[in-house]
Amino acid sequence: MTIDFRTLLPIAEQAVTLAGEIVRARAPGVVTAKGDRDMATEVDYAVEHAVREFLSRETPQIGFLGEEEGVTHAGDGLMWALDPVDGTANFLHGLPLCGVSLGLIDGDASVLGVIELPFLATRYTAAEGGGARANGVEIRASDTRELGAAIVSIGDYAVGENAAELNRPRLALTRELAARVQRVRMFGSAAIDLAWVAQGRTDALVMLGNKPWDTAAGVLIAREAGAVVVDVDGSPHTMTAGATIAAAPGLVADLVELLAEARKGSPDSPAVRRE
């Protein structure tokens, strides 16, 4: 049976409205350590619980994957993927660069996404085949074609186990970008990285990681806005890809080549892998 995923967009928006209200209304609360310099707040858990309960009532046939508690419902083919507070470290420090990211995955592909930036009063939405919007207004990715004119955001550096090893290619990438693009930015939120590529505020994102709760919503929003999203080798991006490169179409080939150069210039660098 063919599903028009646009019919699920109002439900996803209701879920994210609920989440945004919690994020705006509550202080972070007790912080739970998840590993070396990795943490979750009371708000992360409160949002995940509230959204999971809401979606289990509204779409009981669809599975649910949350960053904090994993898969809590297997569903029947489709899967919601939620990052309750994407940019938890920013949130803890009072930085407004954080958001709620809710995507819908069909098999290995993103088919719907809603990103709420509660402290920036912006909501990004997209469903497969329906275009992308910010606060209801259609958005388009940039048409920048030269790296020297591009603002490129990068994902966070790794922390925790094997951080030094994982950061070698990341640091090499930063060095290559700094030498060739107009500016390099690190916002600390994959949802913002992808949404701002979709909106044309930045020209590209290069993130050497791909966690479904981080990328499911933003990848679809970026694609529907006209950006190209690929894996580290330039192949089409999926939820099992090792990296997430989203960019204006005219920049993709140069970015893939630059990334290959960075990996060659990183001695003993490990293959990029999903973390």
CORKA-V226587 format. One record per pair of residues at least 24 apart in sequence whose ideal C-beta (glycine too) atoms are under 7 Angstrom apart, sorted by the first residue. I is the first residue (numbers start at 1). GAP is how many residues later the second one is. Records with the same first field share a line. If there is no record, write none. Layout:
# CORKA-V226587
I: GAP  GAP
This chain:
# CORKA-V226587
5: 99  106  107  122  123
6: 121  124
8: 96  104
9: 103  116  118
11: 47  48
12: 90  92  100  102
13: 101  112
15: 36  39  40  87
16: 84  86  98  100
18: 32  33  36
19: 28  31  32  65  81  97
20: 80  96  98
22: 24  25  28
23: 24  62  77  95
24: 94
28: 63  64
31: 61
35: 125
36: 123  124
37: 122
38: 121  122
39: 49
40: 28  48
41: 44  47  50  51
43: 42
44: 24  40  41  44
47: 37  38  53
48: 34  36
51: 31  33  51
55: 25
65: 147  148
66: 147
67: 146
78: 26  27  28
79: 26
80: 24
81: 24  131  132  135
82: 131
83: 108  130  131
86: 103  104  105  128
87: 101  102  105
89: 99
90: 98  99
96: 24
97: 90  91  92  95
98: 91
99: 90  92  93
101: 90  112  113  116  117
102: 115
103: 113  114  117
105: 107  111  134
108: 130  131  132
109: 129
110: 106  109  110  129
111: 109
112: 108
113: 103  104  105  107  108
114: 103
115: 76  80  102  103  106
117: 75
124: 71  74  97
126: 94  95  98
128: 92
130: 94
131: 93
132: 66  89  92  93
134: 65
139: 59  60  61  86
140: 60  85  86
141: 56  57  59  81  84  85  86  107
142: 58  61  106
143: 105  107
144: 59  104  106  107
145: 105  106
147: 33  34  104  107
148: 32  33  34
149: 33
150: 31  32  53  54  101
151: 31  32  34  51  52
152: 25  29  32  50  51  52  54
153: 32  33  34  40  49  52
154: 30  32  52  53
155: 35  52  53  54
156: 30  32
165: 105
166: 104
168: 98  101
169: 39  93  94  97  100  103
170: 38
172: 90  91  93  94  97
173: 33  86  89
176: 82  85  86
180: 78
190: 24  25  28
191: 26  27
194: 24  25  27  28  52
195: 26
197: 25  30  49  50
198: 24  27  29
203: 44  45  48
204: 42  43  44  47  51
205: 39  40  41
206: 39  49  53
207: 36  37
208: 35  64
209: 34  35  65  66
210: 31  32  33  34  64
211: 64
212: 27
215: 29
219: 25  27
222: 24
228: 24
230: 26
232: 27  40
240: 34
242: 30  31  32
243: 29
